[in-house]
């Protein structure tokens, strides 16, 4: 999981985490984001967002820039994910549920 930090959003700073090499490589090229490092490991879901046995999905949701700054939230709770989608957060990641990783149970 690559973790980035940015202060380019006015007075609101932000972290962003991704296990996807394409996102990580893209942000490394963006001067507004500073790579803090690879902070932990997760298994990747398949292309449909499914995780292997013994793991549970890690969901990533995006606020679409509401509140004046981009913001992401991460959860393993399907219930919290559904509540956030109901509040207008957009799922990001693999499959329609937006799974970015598979973490141990």
TAQUI-V583467 format. One line per field, one symbol per residue. phi: phi as a letter, one per 40 degrees, with the letter a starting at -180 (. if undefined). psi: psi as a letter, one per 40 degrees, with the letter a starting at -180 (. if undefined). A space follows every 50 residues. Layout:
BEGIN
phi=???
psi=???
END
This chain:
BEGIN
phi=.cbbbbbcbgcbcababaccdcccccccccccbbcchccabbccccccgc bcdgbbcbcbbbcfgcggacabbbabccccdcccccchcbcbhcgccgcb abbdc
psi=hhhiiheefbehiiihhhehddddddddeheehhheihdiiiiiiieeei iiieiiihihihefeieeiihiihiehdddddddddeeihiiaiieefhe ihii.
END
